[in-house]
Amino acid sequence: MSNTKHVDYDHLQTLQCPVCLEYMLSHITLCENGHNICTNCRSKVSECPSCKGRFLQVRNIALEDIAQNAMYPCKNRPRGCNEFLSLDDKVAHESTCLYEERLCPFTKLSGDSCAWTGVMSQVVDHVRCDHGCQTQNSLGIFVLKLETLCASKRYTQAVFAFGELFFIFWEIKECHILFAVFHAGPKTDTEEFTYKLSVKRDNEKISMRAICHSYLQETSMVLQPGECVVLPYGTMLKYLSKNNDLSCDVKIRRCPNNSVFRTVSKWFEQQGPPPSNQISTAPISPSNQPNTTPISATNIPVQLPDYNAQPSTNQNP
């Protein structure tokens, strides 16, 4: 990243494609009169948009080298972002930029038809004003009831806890129930929160814990083994009520230092997927045994320790 005094605005203007007005990256094509065009727009036009000349089968290597070493403003600069970045950093930054225009979380996660768009700082106010009847307030512990559980459904619930907005998400896919909690904030803030899911019936109980994910992350990347809680659909059937409802306890906690949980998660990534129908758990010291019930499944979710330390004053027990 860089500040504005290192940015050559004349070079940046030279690097703008005359068609899409985006900055040109490799490959940059020349016309017979020396004008440039980006590789995406080259396939869409038959003549140079600047002079109507013909294109050459020649790349502008010198300009490509300049493009590779230039510092670029974030595309969200008109909305307030002041970051300047190299090409290597620009794409990664813009995917999580707090000034990127976002869809309503109910549209992204629930498939609702809300037309609202806005930056991250506006999401909470939008949900409170326009989706108040679809949310609930909580001290961090609540019961979630999935009505008429079936394999073709997706379930979402918006919850305010600790002054933050969370989205509880269930999806049934390929004979597994995928469960995740999304936080309406950047990833750096989201990693302070963990969640615990418990399902019980009589004397049987399944309890698992994981780190929340940012709403900015792609849903498809979160809803997979190793990133979210994964439960076998067939196993869950015995926990249903007579009306095919599934009740579960959800507990969200603020844990400023989640390094232990990230270490366990990293260990699972290094080990790779466990063999089919075998239980896999991370090595945990005897003094910190996890409060989880292992489940035999082809895809075992990350099972994180459930430390019963006293919560700080800014969180609920």
N, C-alpha and C positions, 0 to 999 in steps of 0.2 A: 504494500500500500504506500501511497505517497500523498504529499500535499500539493496544492495547486502551483506552487512556485517552480516545481520540476516538470510541469506540463507545457509542452509546446503546442499551442492551439493552432498554429499554421500547419504543423504536421498532421494534427488530428483532422483538420478540414480536408487536407489532401487525401487522407485515408477513408473518407466517406464515399460510399458507392453512389453514383449519380442517379440510380434507380430506386433503391430501397432506403438510401440515406443512412444505412448502418455502416459501421466500420468494417473495412475489407480485411479479411484474413487470407491466408494461403488457400487456394491459388487465386492470384490476381492476374486477369487477362488484359492484354493491350489491344487497342485498335491500330489501324495503319497510321493514324495521326498522333498516337501517343497517349490517348485517353485510357483510363482504367475502368474496370468493372469487376464486381465480386463474382465468385464462382457460382453462386446461387442464381443471380440475375442473368448471367451469361447464357444459361440454358433457356431463358424466357424471352430473349430478344434476338432478332436476326441482324441488327445493325447497331452501331454505336449510338447511344442516346444523346451524346454530346455533339457529334458532327455528322452523323448518318454514314460514317465510313464503315468499311468492312473490318471484321475482327481478324487478328492474326493468331496463329497457333503458337503463340509465344507468351510466356509468363513474365511478369515484371518482378524479377528476383530482388532487385534493389529495394523496391517498395515493400515487398514481403519481409525483408530483413528489418526495415524501419518499423513495420507493423508489429513484428515480434518483440521489439525492444521498447516500444512506446508505452506510456502510462495513459490509461483510459478512464474517463469518468464513468461512474455507475449509470446505467440507463435510467435509474430512478432519480437522477439529479433534479429534474423539474419538480419532483414531489418532496425534495428536501435532503436526499442523501448526498453527502459531500466527499465520499470516498473516491480515490483514484487508484487504479489497480493495473497490474500487468495482465497480459492475456491469460496467463496460467491461473491467476486468482479471480479474474473477472466473472467467469461463468459460475464458479462455486459461490462467490459472494452474492451474486444477483439471485440465485435460487433461494437464499435465506434472508435477503435484504429486508429490513423492517419497513422500507418505503415501497416495496413491491405491492402492486394492487392485487388484493386477494379476493377470492370468492367468499361468500357467506359460509361459515362452517357447516350450517345445516344443508347447504347445497353440496359441499364437498364430501361430507361424511354420511349424510342421511339421504341424499338424492332429492331433497326438497327443491321447489322451483323459485326460491328467493332470488330476486334479481340484484340484490345489493352487492357492491364491490367497494373495497376501501383498504387502507393500510392497516397494519397490525394494531397500531395504537387505537384504532376506531372499532375493532371487533367487539370488545366487551360491551361498549355503549350500544352498539347495534343490536346485540343479542338481548340485552336488558330491555331495550325499547320495543323491538319488533318481534321478539320471540319469548317474551316473559312467561307466557302461558306454557311454553315447552321446556322450561327450566325449573330446577328446584334448588333451594338453599340447603346447605349441609354444614355440619361441624367437622366433616371429613369422614364420618362413619354413617353408612346408610344401607338400606336393603333395596336391592334391585330385583324387580320381578319381570321375568320375560314371559309374556302371555302367549299361550298356544304355541309352544316351541315346535318348530318344524324345520326341515332341511332347506326350505326355499326362502327363509326369512333373514333379514338383517335388522339388528336392534341398535338404537342409539339413545342416549340420554345426556342432556346438558346439565351440569351441576356447578354451582358456585360454592367454593370452599377456600378458606384462608384468604378471601378477597380475590381469588383467581378463578378463571373459568376453565372447566374440564369437560371433556366429552367421553362418555363411556361407550365403548363400541364392541358389539358382538357380531360375528358373521359365521355362518355354518358353511363349510367348504370342504369337499372331498372327505366326508365322514369325520371331520374334526370341527370343533367349535373354537374359533379364534377370538381371543379377548384382548383388548388393549385400552389404555386410557391416554387420551390426547390432551395436551395442555395448550391453551391459547397464548403462546408466548414463544420466544426464541429458544433454541436448543440449550443454550447456556443456562437459562433460567429453569427450563423444564427438568434438567437433570437433578434439581434439588428435591424433586417429588418422586415418591415411590407409591405403589398401590399393592394392596393385598386382596386377593379374591378367595372367598371361602364358600363352599357348597356343602351342605350337610343334610343328613337324614337319619333320624334315630341316633345310633352310636357311631355312624360312619361320617367321616369328614374329609374333604379334599381342600387343601389350602396352599396357595401359591402366591409368590410375590415377585414384582418386577419394577423396573424404572419406567416412569411415564415417557411418552414421546411428544415431540413438538407437533402442533397442528400444521407447521410449515413442511414437515416431512411428507413424502409421498405415501399415501395409505397402503399401496401395494407392497412397498418396501418394509412396512412395519408389520403387516399381517402375514407373517411367515415364521416358521419355527426358529427359535433362537432370538427373536425380537419381541414376541408377545407370548401370552399364556396360551397354550394349545391343549385342549381337552378332547379325548375321544368322544364322539357323538353318542356312540352306543353305550358307553359308560354312564353318561349323563342321564340316560333315559330312566334309570332306576331312582333318580332323585326328583322326578317329575311328580307334581300333584295329580289328583284325579282329573283336573281340567287341563292337563298337559302344560301347566305353568311351572317355570323353574325359578325358584327364589334363591338369591345368593347375597352374601354380605360383602360389601366393598368398603375398604378402608384406604383413604388417601392420607399420606403423611409427608410432611416437609422434613427432609433430611439434608442439611446444607453440605455435608460431606458424604457423598455416595461412592467414594473411591473403592470401598470393599465390594459393592455390588457390581461396579464396572469391571473390577478384576475378575470376579467369578464369571461374568458374561464373556470376557475376553478369553478366559480359559476354555469355555465351551466352544468358542469359535476356532481355537487352535486345535482342539481335539477332533473336530469334524463331527458329522452326524453319528449317533450311536448305532450299533447293529440292530437289526429288526427284532422287535419283541424283547428287548433287554432294557433294563433300567440304567440310566446314567445320571450320576450326581457329581457335583464338584467336590474335591477334597476339602473338608471343613474341620477345623480343630474340634476336639471333644467338648471344649468349653463353650463352643458356639454352634451347637447342633441346630439345624434348620427346623422350623415348625411347619413342615410340609409332608404330605403323603405322596410318595412316588407313584407314578402311574405307568404301567406298561403300555407302550405305544411305539409305533414306527418312528414318529417324530416327537422327541421329548423336548418340552419347552425349558427354557432356563429357569431353574429353581433357585431362588436367592434366599439367603439367611433371613430369618425373621427375628431380629434382635428386639428384645422387650425392654430396652432402655427407657427411662422416663423422658417424655417429650419436653421440649423447651417451652418457655412461656408463651411463645408466639404460635403454638400449634395446639390442636385439641388431642386428647388421648384417644 
